Structure formats: C-alpha cells, structure tokens
Amino acid sequence: MRNKGSLLKELPILVVVALVVSLFIKSFIVQFFYIPSGSMENTLQIKDRVAVNKVPFISGNIERGDVVVFRDPDNWLPEPFENTTNQYVAKAKSALVTVGVLPNPAKQYLVKRVIGVGGDRVVCCTKDDKLTVNGVEVTEPYIFGGNKPSEMKFDVTVPKGKLWVMGDHRGASADSRYHQEDINNGFVPESRVSGRVVGVIWPFKNITYIPRVDVLNK
C-alpha cells in the first residue's frame, strides 16, 4: 500500500501527464465550441456546445456536406469583446482554453456547412428555387423551415484548397455568399478549418450526432 508521501510526490507528475494528454487531444483529436448564433438552425441551436473532430482537417479529408468550424477567413466577424472583470473567472477561462475545453477568444471562429469543395461549381438558383452542384439540382433537407436555398443569386467555381460554405438557416447566415468581395472571394481556405462538428454535447436535451449530408451523393 502506498504511503501519503509517495502519493504527494506523484501528484505533480500526474497533473503534468493529464495536461499533456489534454493538449494532445485538443491539438489532434477533438475540441469543443460554443454556438453563439442561429445561423445553423435547426441543425445547431444557439448556446449548443459541440464536439469538433480535428482528424478530417489534419488528414485533409474535408468533404461536401460536412459541418465545419473554421477561423475567420477575412473579417467576417466583428472584433471580440471580452467583458470579464473577475480575475478568478478570467483565470479559469484561460485554463479551460489551454486544455481545449473552450476555444481561444483571440481567434474568431465560425460554423457552417460545406456546400462545395475544390473543383465544384455551385449555382443558385433554378426556376424551382433549388441549388445546383456540378449541374445537378439538389434538395437540401437541413435548410431551416421556410427558407429558400438562397435569396441571393450566385455562380461560383470553388478553387482547389478552398471551400464554399453556407449556414443551414439561410435567412440568418452571413456566409460565403456575402463575402465575395473579400480577399478569398467568399471561399474559406481549408487551412482555416479546425475540424468537423460530430455532435452536440450540451445541453442534455440537444445531445445528438451530426452526420455528413452530401446531397449530391446520397
């Protein structure tokens, strides 16, 4: 049986190992994010906490139909405002950022669905108000009820290494459509993607798996 002194000596080592494992998981496997807006309703709800699988990003296997988290490509979001005056709360948040439970507030993140990958031509809309991908008219089951695929017309061909992304709540999503004048012409570089959303982990009533929905290859 171990004595108390031995356990106390091992405790710092255990803490360090736990931090290393946590950082490894954060860097290479999974990270957690908070959903602040309704741009992905009803797939994701405001205040949902989601788990993001980082393996597709590392392997370069980002596919059409994935819901992805990515860093702001070119000022899509306003500057963050951190309103934390309590130093203990601030330190706790910093620790949670370090171990990967919370995202880094200095890096602005968005969550959208991949509609087109490199080489895809995405056009909106047909006379039936449908999106076409590579000339194929598609039906998108995830679109927020009552929304059209897009109120804005567009015809884009996605460059290699880029993504065309749109929110499922099309009427409330300032996505690739609204940033075609930026440095990336509205496309999101794959290098900005943190990973694929695989599930909602909180609140309990919303816990669910988030599948890939490729409407072109059902």
Secondary structure, DSSP 4 states (H G I P E B T S, - for coil): ---HHHHHHHHHHHHHHHHHHHHHHHHHTEEEEE--SSTTTTTS-TT-EEEEE-HHHHHT---TT-EEEEE-SSS-SPPP------HHHHHHHHHHHHHTSS--TTS-EEEEEEEE-TT-EEEE--TTS-EEETTEEE--TTSPTT--S-SS-EEEEPPTTEEEEE-SSGGG---GGGGTTSTTTT-EEGGGEEEEEEEEEESGGG-EE-----TT--
